[in-house]
Each structure stands twice: as C-alpha cells, then as structure tokens.
Amino acid sequence: MLFIQYPKCSTCKKARAWLLEHNLDFEDRHIAEDNPTAEEIDDWRKRSGLPLKRFFNTSGLLYKSLHLKDRLPTMAEDEQLRLLASDGMLVKRPILVDGNTVLVGFKPAEWEAAILK
C-alpha cells in the first residue's frame, strides 16, 4: 500500500495511526516533498471512479488564493491534472493506494470497508 500524506496534517496523522493500529504495511510518501505526477493522479482518479475535483484540497490556502473554486469548472481536465501535479499542497490528502483501491481523504468506515474486507 502507498500512503500519501502531509506529516503536519491532523487527518493524515489519524489515518497513519489507523493503518498502524490495524498492523497494515505501507510505504509512506510525503506529498509536498514527492508530489504526485499528473499521470499518477489521472491513474488514481480512473481507479477510484471519483471525479477529478475530489483530488483537490478545497480547504487549502493555495486552493483559495488561486480562486480555484471559480476557475475549475471551466478548466480542461489536462490543465487540472497539471495544476495538481504542480504543488502537493493542492492535492487532497491523505491518499491510500492499494491495487485497484484508491481512497482520498480519511473516513475510517470507508477505509475499513475497502481495506479490511
């Protein structure tokens, strides 16, 4: 499993604790130091079945300062992917990738249903 997170993020800390509590092996990846590529994000979007908008950290300062709430609806998908790949702080976190399972954000019940099946 690949666990993509930002160490200072409280939600990421909870998700990491959940993984450790369930004795799950995972590779830890710092989202700001090792930013996901446009290709990775596109692959995860396809595997997750989620809309691309769900991969944006809509509560982040960068998202707000770039006025993306207003800009995203008219932005082409490839432009959105390039934007996400330009800065890890634009990407919603944590992201857990396990085979064809891709979880964005941390909801314990959702993670339990998907990972502990």
CYANA upper distance limits for C-alpha pairs under 8 A (distance plus 0.5 A):
  1 MET  CA     25 ASP  CA      7.24
  1 MET  CA     26 PHE  CA      5.13
  1 MET  CA     27 GLU  CA      6.63
  1 MET  CA     96 LEU  CA      7.39
  1 MET  CA     97 VAL  CA      6.15
  1 MET  CA     98 ASP  CA      5.16
  1 MET  CA     99 GLY  CA      8.14
  2 LEU  CA     26 PHE  CA      6.06
  2 LEU  CA     27 GLU  CA      5.36
  2 LEU  CA     28 ASP  CA      6.85
  2 LEU  CA     29 ARG  CA      7.76
  2 LEU  CA     95 ILE  CA      8.45
  2 LEU  CA     96 LEU  CA      6.20
  2 LEU  CA     97 VAL  CA      5.55
  2 LEU  CA     98 ASP  CA      7.05
  3 PHE  CA     26 PHE  CA      6.76
  3 PHE  CA     27 GLU  CA      6.37
  3 PHE  CA     28 ASP  CA      5.53
  3 PHE  CA     29 ARG  CA      6.53
  3 PHE  CA     94 PRO  CA      7.52
  3 PHE  CA     95 ILE  CA      6.45
  3 PHE  CA     96 LEU  CA      5.24
  3 PHE  CA     97 VAL  CA      7.13
  4 ILE  CA     28 ASP  CA      6.69
  4 ILE  CA     29 ARG  CA      5.21
  4 ILE  CA     30 HIS  CA      6.56
  4 ILE  CA     31 ILE  CA      6.34
  4 ILE  CA     93 ARG  CA      7.46
  4 ILE  CA     94 PRO  CA      6.04
  4 ILE  CA     95 ILE  CA      5.54
  4 ILE  CA     96 LEU  CA      6.83
  5 GLN  CA      9 CYS  CA      8.22
  5 GLN  CA     12 CYS  CA      6.26
  5 GLN  CA     28 ASP  CA      7.94
  5 GLN  CA     29 ARG  CA      6.67
  5 GLN  CA     30 HIS  CA      5.85
  5 GLN  CA     31 ILE  CA      5.89
  5 GLN  CA     93 ARG  CA      6.25
  5 GLN  CA     94 PRO  CA      5.21
  5 GLN  CA     95 ILE  CA      7.23
  6 TYR  CA     12 CYS  CA      6.95
  6 TYR  CA     30 HIS  CA      6.02
  6 TYR  CA     31 ILE  CA      6.12
  6 TYR  CA     32 ALA  CA      7.35
  6 TYR  CA     93 ARG  CA      7.77
  6 TYR  CA     94 PRO  CA      7.87
  7 PRO  CA     12 CYS  CA      7.20
  7 PRO  CA     13 LYS  CA      7.26
  7 PRO  CA     30 HIS  CA      7.58
  8 LYS  CA     12 CYS  CA      8.23
  8 LYS  CA     13 LYS  CA      8.07
  9 CYS  CA     13 LYS  CA      6.84
 10 SER  CA     14 LYS  CA      6.87
 11 THR  CA     15 ALA  CA      6.72
 11 THR  CA     93 ARG  CA      8.49
 11 THR  CA     94 PRO  CA      7.89
 11 THR  CA    105 GLY  CA      8.42
 11 THR  CA    106 PHE  CA      7.19
 12 CYS  CA     16 ARG  CA      6.55
 12 CYS  CA     93 ARG  CA      7.37
 12 CYS  CA     94 PRO  CA      5.94
 12 CYS  CA    106 PHE  CA      8.01
 13 LYS  CA     17 ALA  CA      6.65
 14 LYS  CA     18 TRP  CA      6.67
 15 ALA  CA     19 LEU  CA      6.82
 15 ALA  CA     94 PRO  CA      7.89
 15 ALA  CA    106 PHE  CA      6.60
 15 ALA  CA    108 PRO  CA      8.32
 16 ARG  CA     20 LEU  CA      6.78
 17 ALA  CA     21 GLU  CA      6.42
 18 TRP  CA     22 HIS  CA      6.77
 18 TRP  CA    108 PRO  CA      8.31
 19 LEU  CA     23 ASN  CA      6.82
 19 LEU  CA     24 LEU  CA      5.91
 19 LEU  CA     25 ASP  CA      8.25
 20 LEU  CA     24 LEU  CA      6.51
 20 LEU  CA     25 ASP  CA      8.43
 29 ARG  CA     34 ASP  CA      7.26
 30 HIS  CA     34 ASP  CA      6.27
 30 HIS  CA     35 ASN  CA      8.11
 31 ILE  CA     35 ASN  CA      5.49
 31 ILE  CA     36 PRO  CA      7.48
 31 ILE  CA     88 GLY  CA      5.67
 31 ILE  CA     89 MET  CA      7.85
 32 ALA  CA     87 ASP  CA      7.47
 32 ALA  CA     88 GLY  CA      5.13
 32 ALA  CA     89 MET  CA      6.77
 33 GLU  CA     88 GLY  CA      8.28
 34 ASP  CA     88 GLY  CA      8.24
 35 ASN  CA     85 ALA  CA      6.99
 35 ASN  CA     86 SER  CA      8.17
 35 ASN  CA     87 ASP  CA      7.03
 35 ASN  CA     88 GLY  CA      5.40
 36 PRO  CA     40 GLU  CA      6.55
 36 PRO  CA     41 ILE  CA      6.99
 36 PRO  CA     84 LEU  CA      8.45
 36 PRO  CA     85 ALA  CA      6.25
 36 PRO  CA     88 GLY  CA      7.38
 37 THR  CA     41 ILE  CA      6.79
 37 THR  CA     84 LEU  CA      8.46
 37 THR  CA     85 ALA  CA      5.40
 38 ALA  CA     42 ASP  CA      6.57
 38 ALA  CA     81 LEU  CA      5.50
 38 ALA  CA     82 ARG  CA      6.09
 38 ALA  CA     84 LEU  CA      7.41
 38 ALA  CA     85 ALA  CA      5.57
 39 GLU  CA     43 ASP  CA      6.59
 39 GLU  CA     81 LEU  CA      8.45
 40 GLU  CA     44 TRP  CA      6.60
 41 ILE  CA     45 ARG  CA      6.50
 41 ILE  CA     55 PHE  CA      8.44
 41 ILE  CA     81 LEU  CA      7.50
 41 ILE  CA     84 LEU  CA      8.44
 41 ILE  CA     85 ALA  CA      8.28
 42 ASP  CA     46 LYS  CA      6.75
 42 ASP  CA     52 LEU  CA      8.50
 42 ASP  CA     81 LEU  CA      7.49
 43 ASP  CA     47 ARG  CA      6.71
 44 TRP  CA     48 SER  CA      6.37
 44 TRP  CA     97 VAL  CA      8.24
 44 TRP  CA    102 VAL  CA      6.68
 45 ARG  CA     49 GLY  CA      6.46
 45 ARG  CA     50 LEU  CA      6.20
 45 ARG  CA     51 PRO  CA      7.30
 45 ARG  CA     52 LEU  CA      6.74
 45 ARG  CA     55 PHE  CA      8.39
 45 ARG  CA    102 VAL  CA      8.44
 46 LYS  CA     50 LEU  CA      7.74
 47 ARG  CA    100 ASN  CA      6.15
 47 ARG  CA    101 THR  CA      7.24
 47 ARG  CA    102 VAL  CA      7.01
 48 SER  CA    100 ASN  CA      7.88
 48 SER  CA    101 THR  CA      6.84
 48 SER  CA    102 VAL  CA      5.52
 48 SER  CA    103 LEU  CA      7.50
 50 LEU  CA     54 ARG  CA      7.09
 51 PRO  CA     55 PHE  CA      8.28
 52 LEU  CA     56 PHE  CA      8.05
 52 LEU  CA     77 GLU  CA      8.36
 53 LYS  CA     72 LEU  CA      8.48
 54 ARG  CA     92 LYS  CA      7.83
 54 ARG  CA    104 VAL  CA      8.07
 55 PHE  CA     84 LEU  CA      8.50
 55 PHE  CA     91 VAL  CA      6.09
 55 PHE  CA     92 LYS  CA      5.63
 55 PHE  CA    104 VAL  CA      7.53
 56 PHE  CA     63 TYR  CA      8.27
 56 PHE  CA     84 LEU  CA      7.69
 56 PHE  CA     90 LEU  CA      6.19
 56 PHE  CA     91 VAL  CA      5.27
 56 PHE  CA     92 LYS  CA      5.52
 57 ASN  CA     63 TYR  CA      7.22
 57 ASN  CA     89 MET  CA      7.73
 57 ASN  CA     90 LEU  CA      5.71
 57 ASN  CA     91 VAL  CA      5.49
 57 ASN  CA     92 LYS  CA      4.52
 57 ASN  CA     93 ARG  CA      7.76
 58 THR  CA     63 TYR  CA      6.37
 58 THR  CA     64 LYS  CA      7.82
 58 THR  CA     69 LYS  CA      8.26
 58 THR  CA     90 LEU  CA      8.29
 58 THR  CA     92 LYS  CA      8.00
 59 SER  CA     63 TYR  CA      7.56
 59 SER  CA     64 LYS  CA      7.85
 60 GLY  CA     64 LYS  CA      6.95
 60 GLY  CA     89 MET  CA      7.70
 60 GLY  CA     90 LEU  CA      7.41
 61 LEU  CA     65 SER  CA      6.52
 62 LEU  CA     66 LEU  CA      6.60
 62 LEU  CA     89 MET  CA      7.56
 62 LEU  CA     90 LEU  CA      6.99
 63 TYR  CA     67 HIS  CA      6.91
 63 TYR  CA     68 LEU  CA      6.18
 63 TYR  CA     69 LYS  CA      8.20
 63 TYR  CA     90 LEU  CA      6.57
 64 LYS  CA     68 LEU  CA      6.90
 64 LYS  CA     69 LYS  CA      7.87
 67 HIS  CA     71 ARG  CA      6.91
 68 LEU  CA     72 LEU  CA      5.90
 69 LYS  CA     73 PRO  CA      8.23
 71 ARG  CA     75 MET  CA      6.80
 72 LEU  CA     80 GLN  CA      7.82
 75 MET  CA     79 GLU  CA      6.91
 75 MET  CA     80 GLN  CA      7.01
 76 ALA  CA     80 GLN  CA      6.84
 77 GLU  CA     81 LEU  CA      6.73
 78 ASP  CA     82 ARG  CA      6.72
 79 GLU  CA     83 LEU  CA      6.63
 80 GLN  CA     84 LEU  CA      6.69
 81 LEU  CA     85 ALA  CA      6.68
 82 ARG  CA     86 SER  CA      6.65
 83 LEU  CA     87 ASP  CA      7.73
 83 LEU  CA     90 LEU  CA      8.49
 84 LEU  CA     88 GLY  CA      7.43
 84 LEU  CA     90 LEU  CA      6.30
 84 LEU  CA     91 VAL  CA      6.51
 87 ASP  CA     91 VAL  CA      8.03
 92 LYS  CA    104 VAL  CA      7.29
 92 LYS  CA    105 GLY  CA      7.02
 93 ARG  CA    104 VAL  CA      6.78
 93 ARG  CA    105 GLY  CA      5.71
 93 ARG  CA    106 PHE  CA      8.31
 94 PRO  CA    104 VAL  CA      6.59
 94 PRO  CA    105 GLY  CA      5.56
 94 PRO  CA    106 PHE  CA      7.00
 95 ILE  CA    102 VAL  CA      7.50
 95 ILE  CA    103 LEU  CA      6.05
 95 ILE  CA    104 VAL  CA      5.13
 95 ILE  CA    105 GLY  CA      6.65
 96 LEU  CA    101 THR  CA      8.34
 96 LEU  CA    102 VAL  CA      6.16
 96 LEU  CA    103 LEU  CA      5.60
 96 LEU  CA    104 VAL  CA      7.20
 97 VAL  CA    101 THR  CA      6.35
 97 VAL  CA    102 VAL  CA      5.09
 97 VAL  CA    103 LEU  CA      7.10
 98 ASP  CA    102 VAL  CA      6.91
101 THR  CA    114 ALA  CA      7.75
103 LEU  CA    111 TRP  CA      7.78
106 PHE  CA    110 GLU  CA      8.37
106 PHE  CA    111 TRP  CA      7.73
107 LYS  CA    111 TRP  CA      6.69
108 PRO  CA    112 GLU  CA      6.47
109 ALA  CA    113 ALA  CA      6.65
110 GLU  CA    114 ALA  CA      6.68
111 TRP  CA    115 ILE  CA      6.19
111 TRP  CA    116 LEU  CA      8.12
112 GLU  CA    116 LEU  CA      5.62
112 GLU  CA    117 LYS  CA      7.59
113 ALA  CA    117 LYS  CA      6.09
